[in-house]
Amino acid sequence: MTEETKPPASPRKRSKKRTEKGFKGNIASQKIADAIGAAAKTISTTNVSKPVGGLESRRQAGDEAMAEKENGSMFEGLTSMGSLFTVEGAKKFAAWYIDTSEKVAKQAIDMQASATKWAKETPLAPIFDAQIEYGKKFVERSATAARSLWRLE
């Protein structure tokens, strides 16, 4: 065959080369995966937490003392926190949360008011004043609604 009669190179030959390169990359990833798997097997077959030497008796004594202490005082922490899990505790938390949120919101509105002082003599002043006014009303009404929902007032 002469050069004139040779068929043009098919795209399949090019894709095979790419596939072979990709195949080499897959071999590398497989080797990495095998190494990780071997390391995981080594770690899982070795008992890492087992004490060695004379530490074992000290650790067992400490574990026993800890178990005795935990059994006696396991629920003492919960009883001291018990006031939080009552209706009155929930109401106290809700009141604190509402008050704090209201203070933070009012501070944010005050900061907005001080940040827009530059607009006093501009046509934007009434817009900023209205935003501040409606923001204050919204915060006040939201806090009042939350307090009435929790029956705090």
Helices and strands as residue ranges (DSSP letters): H 11-45, H 55-73, H 76-80, G 82-85, H 87-115, G 117-119, H 125-149
